[in-house]
Amino acid sequence: MVKNKKIAIIGAGISGLSCAYWLNKQGAQVTVYEKNTRPGGSIITKKIDGYLVDLGPNSTLETSQVLSALINEIGLKNEKIYANEVASNRYVLKNNTLHAIPMSAQLFLKTKLFSVKAKLRLLKEPFIKPTDGQDISLADFVRYRLGNEFLDYAINPFVAGVYAGDPKTLSTEAAFPKLYNLEQKYGSFIKGAIKGARERKKRNEVAKDRAKLFAFKNGMQCFTDRLSELLKDKVQTNSTISSLKKTGNSYTLLVEKEGQKEKVSFDRIVLCTPAWALKDLLEELAPEQAAKLQHIRYPAVNVVFTGFHKKDIKRKLDGFGFLVPEVEQKKILGSIWSSTIFPGRAPKDYVAFTTFVGGTRNPEIAGLDDTALLKLVQDDINTIVGLRGQPSFTRIKRWEKAIPQYTMGYQKYQKMFSLLEEQIPGLYFAGNFRRGISVGDSVLCAHETVEKMNESIE
Ligand SMILES: Cc1cc2nc3c(=O)[nH]c(=O)nc-3n(C[C@H](O)[C@H](O)[C@H](O)COP(=O)(O)OP(=O)(O)OC[C@H]3O[C@@H](n4cnc5c(N)ncnc54)[C@H](O)[C@@H]3O)c2cc1C
């Protein structure tokens, strides 16, 4: 039960804020501590010179009822906007040409993104034995089931777009559990997709991969701003938690705020910081585990937002944007055509690109200075869509530790969090390091954590 319990939530990203929202609603006395000057964590929106710039997530998928219900409940239903229909065109670069990802069997047969050999290889997939249930990298998994070309021109760019990561190091089961379970349950992706669709039809459900992409009229930060507004002074910014101790059933936090240190006691603690920040927080309670968590990799990613006059762009920006496969040897990971996807992202007659650089593919590039970074982004955009002029607006955000990589063996960390919750009653974890990296996954994880806290008899 959480009612009347004094609960500290550490970290005011979307995980911490949604957790705090539900706990507060259920009558707990919550305090959210955030070390930054603002709540929101990875979610940052800026409005500058007529551009609306999302420097973290740009959108997310409407994957769960929990997410939709939360948005409605906090009064953001009318703020929510769905992606323009044309954004269902997603491009992948091959030989300096953009190819639309085929969304139907007919388009798949026609596309030049894959060779005839690769298409025929795909037909073998239902007859390939399932893998043996051991942890397997996404690259090995896809190569085994679908062949090299599919890995290079579909999965590699997709993983760069979602994780800024590398399929050779990511664990299929941890990073893409639905894909992995499809194979384990049905023996094949193709059989699984067909049978799964029939089963969903019977149950009147919509497939998760058909989930709609949405954002907010005024950017993603609207979500975390609204939650903070509702929590009022229960959210304390500029407040770093530097240590955590347990005495009997009570926890003591050391809060550092504006040069002052204060000890505050709570009945329950929810840790919603990134995993790398848990080292200091768990040092007293679980030193061995704290040391291990340092191995979770968070690569650096730079977000480079550029605005151009429409007349300076040679290609029609008729889609979500494009992703770059590693084998194409470009400097950027991909670019989102932000002003095509959602309205209000650029002033009239201007367009906006949100380009991603770095990740596990190009960590050295993430360290370049602003001039060099802008030049390489412009060079790549020029080669790919064609530019006639300079950007009229630029903004760079450097995420030194961007997204947790669910690498091979990541399941041991996922088990570790569950075990710590069992061994240290009253301590909970919620965040993008636990059950998925998206905004939607983070909200679901927060919801599951609150349910767990309610089920606890203490
Ligand atoms: C560049 C980028 C692009 C992305 N794009 C998308 C996208 O398009 N769609 C999507 O769904 N997802 C996307 N994501 C992922 C998604 O944004 C994140 O996974 C999610 O927002 C994480 O939320 P969180 O609350 O778990 O963590 P965070 O947002 O990292 O919040 C953790 C908070 O804890 C605070 N903190 C840390 N240590 C302490 C301490 N000791 N004391 C107090 N506070 C502390 C931090 O300051 C931070 O505010 C993207 C992420 C990045 C970085």
Ligand as a Chemical Component Dictionary entry (heavy atoms), coordinates in Angstrom:
data_LIG
# 
_chem_comp.id                   LIG 
_chem_comp.type                 NON-POLYMER 
_chem_comp.pdbx_formal_charge   0 
_chem_comp.three_letter_code    LIG 
# 
loop_
_chem_comp_atom.comp_id 
_chem_comp_atom.atom_id 
_chem_comp_atom.alt_atom_id 
_chem_comp_atom.type_symbol 
_chem_comp_atom.charge 
_chem_comp_atom.model_Cartn_x 
_chem_comp_atom.model_Cartn_y 
_chem_comp_atom.model_Cartn_z 
_chem_comp_atom.pdbx_ordinal 
LIG C1  C1  C 0 18.523 12.151 -28.173 1  
LIG C2  C2  C 0 17.412 11.243 -27.739 2  
LIG C3  C3  C 0 16.369 10.964 -28.624 3  
LIG C4  C4  C 0 15.322 10.129 -28.241 4  
LIG N1  N1  N 0 14.282 9.926  -29.097 5  
LIG C5  C5  C 0 13.186 9.232  -28.682 6  
LIG C6  C6  C 0 12.001 9.206  -29.475 7  
LIG O1  O1  O 0 11.946 9.808  -30.558 8  
LIG N2  N2  N 0 10.930 8.516  -28.997 9  
LIG C7  C7  C 0 10.955 7.879  -27.780 10 
LIG O2  O2  O 0 9.942  7.276  -27.403 11 
LIG N3  N3  N 0 12.053 7.902  -27.006 12 
LIG C8  C8  C 0 13.174 8.577  -27.409 13 
LIG N4  N4  N 0 14.267 8.684  -26.594 14 
LIG C9  C9  C 0 14.289 7.938  -25.325 15 
LIG C10 C10 C 0 13.475 8.610  -24.216 16 
LIG O3  O3  O 0 13.480 9.998  -24.379 17 
LIG C11 C11 C 0 14.072 8.277  -22.858 18 
LIG O4  O4  O 0 14.348 6.907  -22.738 19 
LIG C12 C12 C 0 13.142 8.686  -21.711 20 
LIG O5  O5  O 0 12.758 10.032 -21.856 21 
LIG C13 C13 C 0 13.879 8.432  -20.404 22 
LIG O6  O6  O 0 13.141 8.907  -19.320 23 
LIG P1  P1  P 0 13.618 8.597  -17.830 24 
LIG O7  O7  O 0 12.746 9.358  -16.925 25 
LIG O8  O8  O 0 13.699 7.122  -17.605 26 
LIG O9  O9  O 0 15.150 9.136  -17.724 27 
LIG P2  P2  P 0 15.714 10.590 -17.872 28 
LIG O10 O10 O 0 14.910 11.387 -18.816 29 
LIG O11 O11 O 0 17.168 10.420 -18.147 30 
LIG O12 O12 O 0 15.532 11.244 -16.420 31 
LIG C14 C14 C 0 16.350 10.931 -15.333 32 
LIG C15 C15 C 0 16.491 12.173 -14.448 33 
LIG O13 O13 O 0 17.243 11.840 -13.269 34 
LIG C16 C16 C 0 17.981 12.983 -12.891 35 
LIG N5  N5  N 0 19.052 12.589 -11.958 36 
LIG C17 C17 C 0 20.150 11.839 -12.237 37 
LIG N6  N6  N 0 20.887 11.672 -11.106 38 
LIG C18 C18 C 0 20.228 12.319 -10.103 39 
LIG C19 C19 C 0 20.485 12.488 -8.718  40 
LIG N7  N7  N 0 21.560 11.945 -8.122  41 
LIG N8  N8  N 0 19.622 13.225 -7.981  42 
LIG C20 C20 C 0 18.522 13.792 -8.554  43 
LIG N9  N9  N 0 18.223 13.647 -9.881  44 
LIG C21 C21 C 0 19.068 12.911 -10.635 45 
LIG C22 C22 C 0 18.481 13.501 -14.231 46 
LIG O14 O14 O 0 18.914 14.841 -14.156 47 
LIG C23 C23 C 0 17.253 13.305 -15.134 48 
LIG O15 O15 O 0 16.459 14.461 -15.175 49 
LIG C24 C24 C 0 15.342 9.530  -26.941 50 
LIG C25 C25 C 0 16.388 9.797  -26.059 51 
LIG C26 C26 C 0 17.399 10.650 -26.444 52 
LIG C27 C27 C 0 18.511 10.971 -25.460 53 
# 
loop_
_chem_comp_bond.comp_id 
_chem_comp_bond.atom_id_1 
_chem_comp_bond.atom_id_2 
_chem_comp_bond.value_order 
_chem_comp_bond.pdbx_ordinal 
LIG C1  C2  SING 1  
LIG C2  C3  SING 2  
LIG C2  C26 DOUB 3  
LIG C3  C4  DOUB 4  
LIG C4  N1  SING 5  
LIG C4  C24 SING 6  
LIG N1  C5  DOUB 7  
LIG C5  C6  SING 8  
LIG C5  C8  SING 9  
LIG C6  O1  DOUB 10 
LIG C6  N2  SING 11 
LIG N2  C7  SING 12 
LIG C7  O2  DOUB 13 
LIG C7  N3  SING 14 
LIG N3  C8  DOUB 15 
LIG C8  N4  SING 16 
LIG N4  C9  SING 17 
LIG N4  C24 SING 18 
LIG C9  C10 SING 19 
LIG C10 O3  SING 20 
LIG C10 C11 SING 21 
LIG C11 O4  SING 22 
LIG C11 C12 SING 23 
LIG C12 O5  SING 24 
LIG C12 C13 SING 25 
LIG C13 O6  SING 26 
LIG O6  P1  SING 27 
LIG P1  O7  DOUB 28 
LIG P1  O8  SING 29 
LIG P1  O9  SING 30 
LIG O9  P2  SING 31 
LIG P2  O10 DOUB 32 
LIG P2  O11 SING 33 
LIG P2  O12 SING 34 
LIG O12 C14 SING 35 
LIG C14 C15 SING 36 
LIG C15 O13 SING 37 
LIG C15 C23 SING 38 
LIG O13 C16 SING 39 
LIG C16 N5  SING 40 
LIG C16 C22 SING 41 
LIG N5  C17 SING 42 
LIG N5  C21 SING 43 
LIG C17 N6  DOUB 44 
LIG N6  C18 SING 45 
LIG C18 C19 SING 46 
LIG C18 C21 DOUB 47 
LIG C19 N7  SING 48 
LIG C19 N8  DOUB 49 
LIG N8  C20 SING 50 
LIG C20 N9  DOUB 51 
LIG N9  C21 SING 52 
LIG C22 O14 SING 53 
LIG C22 C23 SING 54 
LIG C23 O15 SING 55 
LIG C24 C25 DOUB 56 
LIG C25 C26 SING 57 
LIG C26 C27 SING 58 
# 
